[in-house]
Amino acid sequence: MAQPFLELVGIGKAYPGVQALAGVSLSVSPGEVIGLIGENGAGKSTLMKVLGGVVAPSTGTIQLDGKDYPALTVKDALAAGIAFVHQELNLFENLDAAANVFIGREPRYGGLLNLVNKRKLHEDTGPLLERLGCDFKPDTLVAELSIAQRQQLEIAKALSLGARVVIMDEPTSSLTISETNRLLDIIRDLKASGVAVIFISHRLNEVKQCVDRVVVLRDGRLVGALDRDQISHEAMIRLMIGRDLKELYTPPLSRARDAVLDLVELRTTTYPSQPVNLSLRRGEILGLAGLIGAGRTELARAVFGIDQPVSGGVRLEGRAIRITNPRDAINHGIYLVPEDRKQSGLILDHSIANNISLPDMMSYASFALISRRKEIKNAEQQRRALSIKAESVARQVNTLSGGNQQKVVLAKWLSMRPSVLIFDEPTRGVDVGAKTEIYDLMRGLADSGVAILMISSDLEEVIGVSDRMAVMHEGAIAGILARKDFSEETIMQLAVGHSVH
């Protein structure tokens, strides 16, 4: 291994009443891929902000090419070749790929007119896109690019800055399996060309696939590191949460009972030629697997009344029901925990209590006036029952971690005694400890008689949590699997449209 060009030595960062980092040391060598893992709130983001010059450390030293710095500025970090690919991509959709790569650094001509030289801009961008194997051109508008292509563009921007280390924050959270594999190939290419990568992810299987070593943060401290030959799923989890996790799958207390929800020849606007027939039983967790774009979210939206189906219907406990909007679904006890909790599941600048009471305001009203006392009492009960980490239900939801935000979404529905709960990507962006809590909550709900439909693109999750599984391909149910028939190979065969005998 080459000598480190970048070292963080004893980095600490204190905020009023909070020690975000304490004595963290980390070295980065050319061509090294480092996995940085830890639960939400472990200090990963703060450490990367220190590295990027956004936050100055309270204690410690940053060494760059042998020179000591008490802190970096953003300009220092860029000059040193420290580049970021953020989970929330930072691109201008109305500009083309080349303009985004060189934004603020465009080649110019025309003397006093100082015009952008578009020909040279595209010429300079072309080799960067080719290096990454991009299937779009420098003049392609960003608005036309997929999430995976936009991520490649962010990496191209980093390379245009002469990046020596690229920090990737949850880079695969919105990618399909094939797109994820392409990103891992890009990481291998960066490594081969001497560019270091810091890979931050909750998806431990991907960490295991691509990194040379793993560094683990817990409660702002570096609690351990694993060399390549020491990396295993169990070892990473043990360091992250300070204990072993039990096996992912917990069997139900009793066998699934009669069908609660039946989808009968239901056709969505996305796949109007594909009728879906599916039964969801009381007391079971039915996993819904498939590739992104297979129509799983569209099916959930139709059942919850967000979108109107082209034809077909829904039966609840054998009786046909009419769902024309989400209020109809809610009135029948059918609730949706959406894929994008920030956009569709929460009002981020409102309190925990407000979010929990929002779908059922009249339950807290006397003579059309909301009883703040009732609202807070229920919210406190849910906060304790779900172990939502907040000192008060008056706390704004946007200050919570991803796992705790997801629990708030759950809390508002659990207050209303669900019959059917649809979870769409329930643990996306959630750390491993909070994932386990959510799985336990799902199992507890199923055991209490709730029928649960869980949509997940994470094969480990859908195999590890489901009692039974349906697999979708291009809007159709390609197959239904009993638990004894679960395997990654079988699921993928069905997901790509191959029959399984």
N, C-alpha and C positions, 0 to 999 in steps of 0.2 A: 504494500500500500504506500502511495506517495505521501510525502510530508503534508500535514494540514496547512492550508493557506488562510484558514479562518478558525478562530477559537473564541468561545465564550468562556470566561473564567469567573466562577463564583458569582454569577448574575443574580441579583435580588431586585425585586420591585415591590414597594409598599404603597398602598393607597390608604386613605383614612379608614382605620379599622380592619383592613384586609391586607394580608401578606400574599400577594399574587404569585411571587416567585421567591425562592430562598436558596441561595448557594448553588445555582444550576450551572454546570460546566458541559460544554459540547464542542467537539472539534469536527471540521469538515475538510476532507481531502479531495483533490481532483478526481473525477470519475467515480465517486462513491455515492451509493444510494442508501440513504438513511431513512428508516421508518420512525416517525415520531408519533407515539400513540399515548392515549390517556383518556379518561372519562371527560365529559363536558365539565369545564371549570377546573381542570387539572393544571392549567397554565400554558397550554400550547399556543393559544392566540397571543397572549402577552409576550411570550418568548420570541415569537416571530415578529411582533411589532418592534421589539428591541432590536432584532436583527435587521429589520427594514428601516430603522431610523425614525419610526413613527413615535416610539416611546423611549424615553431615556431611563436607563436602569438606576435604581437607588444605590446599589452597590455592585462591585465587580468591574471587570475589564473586558473589552473586546479587542482581540488581536487580529490585525489584518496584515498579511505578508510580513509578520514579525514586528509590526509597529503597534503600540498600545494606544487605545482610545477609551476614554471614560464613557463615551456614548457616540453613536453615529447620527448623522443627519440623513434625511432621505437622499440628499445629493451624494453624500459619502457612500451610502449603500449602493446606489445606482452606479457610481464610478467604480466601485469594487466588484461589480458584476453580480450583485444579489438581486434576483428577479422573482416576482410572485405570479402565480396563476391562482387567483382566488376562486372560492366556491361560487360566489356571486360574480359572474363574468362582467368585466368592465369595458364594454365595447359600444361604439356608436353605430346604431342600426342603419342610419341614413347615409353612412359613408361606405366606401368599398373596402375590401380587405387591406389593400396597400395603404390607404389613408389611415386605417386603424393601426397598422404596424408602426408607422413613422409619425404618428400624431404629435405635433409640436416639434418635430425634427425633420420636416419635409425638405428634400433638395429643392433649391430655388434658382431662379434666373431672372433676368430683366432689370438688373441694377436697382434703381430707385423704386421700380414697380414691385419688385420682390415677389414675383409670381411663383406658384408651385410648379415644379417641373414634373408633370404627371408621367411623361415617358420614362424618365429616370426612376421615379418613384416605383413604377411597376417593374422596371428592370431589376431594381434592388430587392424587391419583394419576391420575385419569381424563384430565385435559388433557395430562399428560406422555406418557401412552401414545398418545393421539390424535396428538400432535405428531410422534411417531415412526412413525405408521402401524401400530401394533401390532394384531394380530388376536386379542388376548386381553383379559380384563377385570381390573380391580383385585383382584377376589376369586378369581381363578384361582390354584390352588395351584402353586407352582414345580415340584413333582414332575411336574406334567402338561405342562410346557413343553418344547419342543425346545431344542437348543443355541442355535439362531439366536434364538429368542424370549427365552431367558435373557440372551443378549448385549444384546438390545434393552432388557431390564429393567435391566441394569447401566448402560446409557447413560441411561435414565430416572432412575436413582438419581443419576448425575453431574449431570444437569440440575436435579434437585431441590435440589442443593447450590449452585446458582448457578454452575455451571462456566463458566470463561472459556477453559480449554483442557482437552480430553479426550485423554488418552494411551491409545492402543489398541495392546496388545502382541499380535502375531500373531492379529488378530481373525478371520481367515478360515480358520484352519488346520483347523477341523472343520465347515465350512459347505459346503453344496451350491453349484452354480453359481448357481442362482436366489437362494439366500439371500445369497451373496456380492454379487450385483448389488443386492439390496435394501440391504445394509449400505453399499455405495458411494453409493447414493441418499441414505441418512441422513447420510453424511458431507457430501455436497453441500448438504443442507438445513441442517446445523449451520454450515457455512461461510457460507451466505447469511444466517443469523441472527446472524453476528458471533462465533460460537464457533470458536476455533482447535482444530486437531486435530494431534497428533503420531502418525503412523501408522508403526508398527514392523512390518516384515514381511520374510520371505524370498521372498515371491511377487512378483517384480519386475514382472510384467505388471500386477498390481493397483496397485502403487506408481505405475507410469507412468500409469495411468488416472485417479488421484484426487488427486495432490499438486501443489502449486504449485512446490515446490522439494525437492530431495533433499540431505540432509546425510549424509556417509559417515564412519564411524569404522573405524579399523584399528589394532589393538594399542594401544588406549586414546587414540589421537590423532585429531583431526579431519583427515582427509587430503584433503578436497575437498567441494565443493558444486556442485550442478547446478541451474540455473534451468530453468523449464518447457520452454523451447525447446531445451535441451541434453540433456534426459532421454532416454536410450535404454537398452535392455537391455545393450548392449555397454559403454557408458560407465559404467553403474553397476557392472558386474562388474569392469571394469578398475580402478576406484577401490577396490572392496571387497577384491580379492585381489592388487592390484598387478601384474596381468599380464592379457593377453587369454586367453580360453578358446577352445580349438578347437571346431569344430562339434560339437554335442551327439551326433549319431549317428556311431557307429563301425561300419563294416560288419564282418561276421564274417570270419574267416580263410578259412573254407570253407563251402560250402552245408550247410544243415541236413540231417541224415541221417534214418534211420528213426525211427519213433515210439517214444518211451520210455514215456510215460504216456498211457493212453486212459481217458477217462471214458465209460462206456457206460450211457445212459439213467439217469443219476444224478439222483435227486430229493431235495432237502433238505426238512427239516421246515418251513422258512419258505415255500417254494414247492413244495408236494407234487404239484401238477398239472403242473409244468414239468420234463420230462426234459432233462438236459444231456448232449450228446455233444460231446466235445472231445479233440483229439489234441495232445500236446506232443512236439516232436521233439528229438532229441539235438543239442546245439550251437546252439539258437536261444533268443532271448528272445521269448516270446509275451506281448504286452501284453493285459491284461484291463481294458477300459474300461467305463464306465457311470455312471449317477448313483448317489449314495449311496442305499442301500436297494434297489438292483437285485438283490442276492443274491450279490455277488462274494465278500465275506468269509465268508458262510455256506457257499459252495461250497468255499473253502479249508479251513474248519474240518471239513467232511465228509471231504475227501480226507486230512487229517492225523489224523483219528480223534477229534477233540474232540467232534464231534456225529455221531450215527449217521444215515446217509441213510435215507429212507423206503423206497427201492428202488434198483435199479441196482447197478453195480459199478465196480471199478477194475482195469485191466490194466497190468502193468508188463512191458515188453518182450514183449508178446503173451501173457503168462500172467496169468490171473485171480488176484488176491491178496485176502486178507481183512484189512481194517483195522478193528479194533474199538476201538482206543484209540491215543493218540500213540506209545506204545512200539512198536506194530506198524508204524506208518509209519516210525519211526526205524530199526527193524531192516531195513526194505526200502530205506533210503537216501533217504526222502522227508522233507524238513525244511521247517519253516515259520518265516519271519521275520515275527512278528505286527505288526499295525497299531499296537497300544499296547505298545511295547517295555518301558515302565516297569511296566505292570501284568502283562503276560503273557510277556515275553521275558527279564527280568533279575531278580535278587535284589539290589536297589539297595544294601543295607547290607553286602553281601559284596564281596570283592575281585574284581579282574579275573580272577585265576587261578582262584578258586572258581567263577565263572560259566562260564568256558570249559570246565572239566572236568566240570561238573555232569551233562550228559546221558550221559556215557560214563565213569562213575567206575571201572568195573572195569578199564579200560585202564590205569589208574594204580595198580592194586592188586597187592600181593604177599601171598598168604595172607590175603586179605580186609582187609588194611591198606593205606590209601592212601599211596603214596610221594609225599611232598611235593616231593622233588627232581624226579621225573618230571613232576608237575603243573606246577611252575614252569618247567621246561625247555620244555614244549610251549607254555605261555602266553607265554613270552618270544619263541618262534619266531613265534607268531601276532601278537604285538604289533609286532614288526619288519616282518613281511610285510604287515600291514594299515596300518602307520603310525599305530597308536593312540597318541595324544598323552598319555603318562603316563610319569613317571619310573621307575615300577616296577609290576609286575603285582600287587603287594600293595595298590595304591591302591584305595579303595572306588569302586564304579561310580557311585554317586550324586554324586561330585565331578566327573564327566566331562561334556563338552558332549554335545548330542544326537547329533552326528555320530559321536563316539567311542563313545558308548553303542551306537549301531547297529552299529559295527564289532565290538564285543564280542559282540553277538548273532550276527553272522556268524562270528566266530572259533570259537565253540563248535561250529558245524556244519561248518566247513571242516576242523576237526581230525578229522572222522569220514567224509571222502570221500563227499560227497553224489552221488546219481544225479539227483535232482530237488530244486530249491530253489524254494519259493513265497515271494515277497516281497509282503507286503500293505502298501501305502503306504510304500515303503522310505525315502523322504526327507522324511517329514512332520516339520516342526520342525527340519530340518537346513539349515545354511547352504550357500551356493552352492559354496564350495570343497570342502566335504565331499561334497556331492551328486556333483560330478564324480568324486571318488575312488570313490564307491560305484558309479557307472555304469561306471567303468573295471574295477572288481572284477567286476561282473556280466558284462561282455563277456569278461573273461579266463576266468571260470568256464565261460561258454558255449563259448568256443574250446577249452577243455580237455575238452569233451564233456558237461558238465552241462546238463540241460534246465531252463530257467528260466521260471517263470510270474510275471509282474509285474502286480500289481493297483495301479492308480493312478487317482486322481481329477483329477490335474494333466494337462490335455490336452497342454501343452507337453512334459511329461516322457514321457507314453505315446507321443506321436508321435516324439519325439526319440531314444528308446532302443530301441523294439521293432523286431524283424525282421518280425513278423506280428502281427495284432491281432484279438482277439475282443471283441465289444461285447455287453453284457448289458442286458436290459430286463425287469424284473419276473420275474426268475428264469430267463429263457430266453436262449439265445444268439441275439441279433437279427441278427447277421451276422459274418462273418469276412473281414478285409481283408488283401490283400497290401500290401507296403510302398508300391508305386507308387500305391495307391488311398487312402493316408492323407490326410485333411484334417479340420479341426475341424468343418466343416459336415456331412460324411458321418458322422462319429462321433456328433455330436449328433442327427442325424436317426435313426440306429439306436438311440441311447440313450433317446429318447423314444417309440420304438415305431413309427416310420415306416419303410416299406421304401425301399431305395435301389436304383435301376435302373442 
